[in-house]
Amino acid sequence: MIKPTRSYPSLTVDTAGTGVVSQAGATLLVETVHKTGLDRALSTALGRWRAPTAVHDPGKIVSDLAITLAVGGDCLADIATLRAEPGLFGPVASDPTVSRLIDALARDCDKALAAVAAARTRARAVAWKAAGRHAPDHGIGPDKPLIVDLDATLVTAHSEKENAAPTFKRGYGFHPLCSFVDHGAQGTGEPLSLLLRPGNAGSNTAADHITVTREALRQLPFTAKGGRVGHKVLIRTDAAGGTHEFVDWLQARKLAYSLGFSLPDDAVGRLALIPAHSWTPAYDDEGSPRDGAWVAEATGVLDLSGWPKGMRVLVRKERPHPGAQLRFTDADGLRLTAFATNTARGQLADLELRHRRRARAEDRIRTAKATGLTNLPLRGFAQNRIWVAIVALAVELTAWTQMLALPDHDARRWEPKRLRLRLFSVAGRIARHARQVHLRLAAHAPWAELIMTGHQRLHGLSQPA
């Protein structure tokens, strides 16, 4: 019996292959750029930064960088991945050209960010309209609002960067505040605005929450056309957003909200006034009653003077997880958490479950960090602000691709790592026949049919005017 000496085949490697392309599955992203009109919107918005003798369009460079981050890049030089495949991505600018554009945009940072934001708004309107019933704004209203989550995260700086500072977790870097529109249980989500801040920025700074929310509302298609928002949009945050100034700002604009609420020191005594029969079972993630968790309204027993009229406070009590440490605001061995909302209707358990699903913002942040936000690669603060805007482009481009090309498949919920491994990294071969260019995927690729289905869906969409 002959025992094999290797577990894998022995191959001789050379570079003589022709017509072979990598990242063939990333053509889904390219087609989404075309179908949403993102390339033309960026070209128009960034036209003022194009030199008269320039060969490469600034809008194309920015969209190339967004695709680079979507397929796994984490620095400007990773655009070489696209440059190596002109058959898929067209002509791609050189590294010096890319760096010069970023520097030029950073010198006029506020106007450049406004231009990119305007292009994103136009493309988002096209994407949501094309998605139809799969769009996050489909059928929204006061009883089914569009949910915008706000949350902050920490980005570590491993070297001296402008405005990097110590963080509250004894790290060093930045503390961006983000807003995401929630696609619900059937989808992922997409960023609306990302505000880059120094590492020592406060968690509950109301001015920053107002800035991020204002920029987020401008990104919504129905507000960009001058439509009224009202309770069609619900702003959801943790306790960092539960400040008087931010709640007053939301109330003045008649926005719905669901915000974490810090209980006062005398909360235990006041909550003891709630009758036992007023505590109803809370729901788990599936919407079924959960053993060991209850919810009740505490509006009538708390001192809410100074807060806007119509604000309600709901409290959840539950048995703590094994090993969890109780706080002084907890009582009878039960963990107490509260949130404030101005939603007047609905079962208490439903409202509490809606607020608890704010945890999806953590998934959105994880997605953004896997798409270029983990490390800010540039030295200047303005350059990194441009980088963060490109990160937002890359994340929403991925979300639009899932929403338009893969709406009825589990792939709509896949995070970047899985998308890259299963779809974007699939190789192919370019073939030319009858004056047409064909991209041929390997017949044995496990998810080749899914890529084909996605392309068919995208090709079936009308081209935006």
N, C-alpha and C positions, 0 to 999 in steps of 0.2 A: 504494500500500500504506500503510495506517494503522498506525503504530507505537503500541503501548500506552504510556501515560504512567505506569502504576503496575504493580508486580509483584503486588499484592494488591487484592482488591475494595475499593471505596470505600463506607464505611458511615456512616450517620447514627445516632448513639448517643443514646438517651434512657433514662429510668427508668420507663417506662410498663408494663413487663411484669408480669403477674400469674400466680401459680401456678408460676412458675419457681423452682427451688431449685438451689443449688450444693452441692458436697460430697455428692451423692446416693449415691455409692458408699460413703461412710462409714457408711451404714446397716448394712453388714456388721459394723462394730465395735459399733454399738448392739445389734444382734441377739445378738452374742456376749456382751455384758454381761448381757442377759436370760437367755440359755441357760445361762450358767455361774453365775447367781445372784449375780454380783459386786455388782450394785446393791443387792440386799437385804442382802447380807453387810456392805457398807460402811455402809448405813443403820443396821443393828443395832449394829455395832462403834463407830460415831461418834455414837450417840444421846446420849451424855452431854454432847456439845458443842453440842447444839441448844437454843437459847433457847426458853422457853415460847411466845413470840409470833412465833417465826421463821416465815417463809413458805417458805424454801428448806431442804431437807434437807441436812445436811453430807455425807452419803454421795453424794447426787446431784451436789453441787458437785465433790467429789473425782473422781468418775467422769467428769464433764464436762471437768475439767482433763486427765484422762488421755486422753480422746478428742481434746481440743485438741492435745496434744503428738503424738498418733499421726498426725494429719492435717497436721502441720508447724508447729505453734505453738512458740514458744520463750520466752514470758513470760506472766504471768497475764492481761494485757490481751488476748491473742489469743483468749480465750474468747468475744470478740465475734463470732468466726466462727460459733460455734454459736448464740449468742443471736439472730443474724440469721435463723436457720432454725428457728423453733419447730415447723413442721410435721414436721421430721425429728428434732429433739432435745428437743422439749418446752420448758417454761419453764426459762430459764437465768438464774442469779443475776447481779446487776449487779457491776461492778468493785469498788465499796466493800464489798459483801457478801462477795465472794471474798477480798479482802484481810483483812477482819476475821476470817474463818474461819481463814486461814493463821496470823494472829497468835495466835488463841485456841489452835490446835493447838500452836504453837511454845512457848507459855507452859507447856504440860504435855507437852513433846516426847516423852519416853520412853514415856509411856502412850499418846500418840497414835500413835506409830510401832508400838507393840505391837498396838494396835487395828487399824491398817491391815494389819499382817502377818497377824493372825488372819483377817481377811476374805480376804486373798489366798490363804491356805492352804485355806480352805473352797472358794473358787472354783476353785483349781487342782485340787483333788480331783475336782470335778464335770467340769472340762474334760478331764482325763486319762481319766476313766472313759468319757465320751462319745466320746473319740477312739478308743477300742478299740486295734486293732493299730497305729494311727498314734501312740499316746502314747509318750513316751520311756521310761516304766517298763514297757512291754509285754514280757513274757518275760524280765525281768532275772533274774540269778542270779550266782553266783561266776564262771562262765565268760563271762558277758555282763553286766557290771555297768552300772549307771546312772552316767554320767560327769559329774562336777561340776568345772568349770574355775574356777580362781582366778587373777586377774590384776589388776594395778593400772594406773592411767592418770593422766595429768596434765590438769587443767582450769585453763586460764588465767583469771585475774581481771584485768579491765581497769580496775578501780577499787578503792578501799579497801573491803574486805569483812572482816567479823569472821573471825579465824583464818586468813585468807589469809597465805601465807608463801613465801619463796624456795624454789624446787625444785632438785633435783639437776641439772637441765638448764639452770640459770641463768634460769629463768622465774620467774613469780610467780603463786600461786594455790593450788590444792588438789590432793591426791593420793589420790583415793578408791580403795579396794580392793573388787573386785567378784567375785561368784560367779555362774556361769551353768550351767544344765543343758544338756548337749549333745544336740540332736535327731538327730545323725548326719548322714550325707552327704545324706539325702533331705529334710532340714528345716533350720531355722535354730537357734534356741535361745531360752531365756527366762531372765531374771535371777531369782535366788533371794534374794540379799541384796547391798546396796550400802552400804558403810561410808564415809561422808564423813570425810576426814582433812585436817589442815593440809598445806600444800605441802611442809613439811620433815619429814613423817612418813617413817620408814624403809621401805625396800623389803622388807627381810627381818625385819620385826618379828613375832616368833612370836605374841605376844598378839593382834595384829590378825588374823592368819591363823586363829587359833583362834576368835576372835569371829565372823568371817565364816562359817567352816565350821559352827559351832554354829547360827547363824541360818539358814544354808542347809538344814541337815538338818531343822530345824523346819518348813521350807516343803514338805517332801516328804510326799505324802499318806499313805504307809505308815508314816512315823515319827510323824505327827500322831495316828494311831490307837493309838500305843503299840507298833507293830511294831519288831522288831529290825532293825538295818541290816546289820551285819556286812560281808562282802565283796560284798554286792549293790550297794554304792555305792563308786565309785573317785574319789578326790580327785586332781586333776591340776594341777600348777603348774610354773612355771619354777624356776630355781635359787633365787629369793627364798624359796620355801617349803621348801627343803631344809635346815632348821635342826634341831638336836638336839631342841629343845623341841617343835617342831611334829610331828616324826616320832614322838616318844615319845607325844604326845597322840593321834595317829592310831592308833598301835599299841595303846594302852590301850583304845581303843574298837573294836578289831578291824576298822577300816576299811581297805579296799584303797587303795593310793596309787601314784602315778607322779609323782615329783618330780625336777626338775632337780638335778644333783649337781655341786658344784664339785670338780674334781680337785685333789689336793694337789700341792705343788711337785715332789715326786719321782715324779710319775705317769709321766713318760716312761720312766724306768728300769724301773719296776714293770710297765708295760704291755708292755715289750719281752720280758717273760717269758712272755707268752701265745704259744703255738705258732701258726705261720702257718696251719695247717689249721683252727684254731678260729675264724678270721674268716670269717663267712658273708656273702654279698651282702645288702646292705640293700634295702628295697623303696622304690619311688616311691609317689606318691599313689594310683596305680591298683592297688597291691599286686603289681607286677611287679618282678623284680630290676633294680636300678639300677646301671649301669656307673660305677665310680669311687667306690663307697661300700660299706663293710663294717661289720659289727657283731659284737661278741664280749662274753662275760661276763668281768668283771674282779673278781668277788667274791673269788676265791681269791688274787689277787696284791696287793690293796690292804689297807691296815691299817684295818679297820672296827671296831676296839675302841671301845666307847662308843656304838656304834649298836645299835639293837634287833636281837635274834636274828631271822633269817629275811629280813633286808633283803638284796637283791641289787643290784649295780651293773652296768649294761650300758653299754658304750662304743661310740660310732659314730666311725669315721674316714672321711674323704672328701676328695676333691680340692677345694680351695677355689675359689670362684667367681673369675673373672678380676677382678683388682684388689683382692681381699680381702687384708687384712693378717693375717699369722699371729701367734699369741701364743706366749709362752715355754713354754706347756704343750703346744703342737703339736709334732709330730715328723715327720721325713722329708718335709716339705712337705705334710703332711696335717693337716686340721683335726680336732681331737678334741673331742667333746662326750659327756657322760655323764648318766645319770639313775638314780635309785634306785627300786626297786619291791619290794613284798612278794608279787607274783603268782608263784606257784610253778610254774605250768604254762604252756605255750605256746611256739611257736617264737620265737627271739630277734628275728628280723626283724619278726614280727608285733607283739611287745611294743614294739619301737622305733618302728614306724609308728604304733601307738596313742598313744605318748607325743608323737610329732612332730605329731600332729593337734591337739595343744594349741593350735596356732596359730589354730584356729577361735575362740578367745577374743578374738583381735584383731578378728575380724569382729563378734562380739557387742558389743565396746566401740564399734566404729564405728557400729553400729546404735543403741546407747544415746546416743551423741553426736549422732546425727542426729535423736534424739527428745527433745531437751531437756537433755542433759548437757554439751553444748559450752560453755555459759555458764550459770553460776548467777546468776539475775537479782536475787536479794534481798540485803539488806544483812546481816542477822543470820545467825549460824551455825545456830541452831535452825530458822529459817525455811528455810534452804537444805537442811537435813536433811529437812524435810517435802517440799521440792521434789524431792529425789533419790528419795524414796519414791514420789512421783507419776510420776517418770520410769520407775521400775521397773514400776509399774502399766501405763503406756502401752506399754512394750516387750513385756511379757507379754500384754497384751490384743491387740496386733498378732500375736504368735506364736500365741495361741490361735485367732484368726480364721483364720490360715493353716492351722493344724492341723485345725480343725473344718470350715471352709468350702471349703478348697482343698487337700485332702490329696493328691490324685493328679495335681496339675498343677504345672508348673514354678514357678507363682506362690508355692508354699510356701517357696521359697528366695529370693524377691525381697526386696531390702532396701527400707527406707522410701521412698527417692526414687522407685523404680520403682512401688511400690504407690500412692503418692500421684498420680503422673502418670497411671498407666493405670487405676486403680480408684477411689480415694477422691475424686478431683477431678471425676469424671464428673457432668455436670449432668442434671437431670430436671425433670419437671413433675408437680405434685400434682393429681390429678383425683378428684372425688367422684361416686360412682354407686351407687345401690341401698344407701344407708347404709353404704357402704364407702369407704375412702380408698385410692387407688391411686397408686403412684409409677411414672411412666412414663419410662423411659430412652430416649434417642435411638436409633432403630433402626440408625443408621449408626455408632454408637460402636464402635470396634474391639474392646473387651473387654466389651461389654454382656452377651454371652452368659455370660461367665465370672462376672460379678456375679450374673446370674440363677441360675446353677448353685450359687453359694455360698449365696444366700438359700434355695434349695430344700433344700440340705443342712442349713442351720441350722434351718429351719422343721420339718424332719423329726426333730429331736432332741427328746427329752422335756424338759418343764420341771422343774427341780429342786424338790424339796419345800422 
